[in-house]
Amino acid sequence: MMEQPNRDTSTPSIPQMFLASDQWSPRFEGTFFTVKVNGFDLLRSLPESVGSSRVASGKGTFPAYYYKIDVCCGHAKHTVSRRFSQFDWLVSNMSSHDWPNLPTLPPKTWICQSQDARFAMHRLEQLREFLEALLSQPGIATDPSVIAFLELDQFTN
């Protein structure tokens, strides 16, 4: 009978590597994760889940669009809701850690700019491209700001 190697299971680990959703599969278990920006909600107050997050809650003005990000790791999935100012928080924190070649966040809005569902859908596409470009960079997934933003510490293997 072949002896199984000892594996240290005392310290849970956070997924370390991002794969684009078209390359990702649940069979990768807890090593890899993917994200899917799947929609948005126009909210009139702070969502309960965001209030307990370590990510800055963003501006306090409402109504506001919150973009739904499905984070998948193995067969587990959770959804985080983030508004644009929280994406801005992520970029600011990443910049302070001297990551080279961070992708550019879509432009901020102006007070007089119309923010309707069409605007939110266009921004959703921009944020989807931004996240994929950001997470595709080697090592980015282990940055504490990314872990907090995507709540990757909810996954352990």
PEGI-V905871 format. One record per helix or strand of 3 or more residues. SS is the DSSP state (~ for helix, > for strand). FROM is the first residue (numbers start at 1). LEN is the number of residues. If there is no record, write none. Layout:
# PEGI-V905871
ss: [SS;SS]
from: [FROM;FROM]
len: [LEN;LEN]
This chain:
# PEGI-V905871
ss: [~;>;~;>;>;~;~;~;~;~]
from: [26;32;48;64;76;84;117;140;144;152]
len: [3;12;4;10;7;13;19;3;7;3]
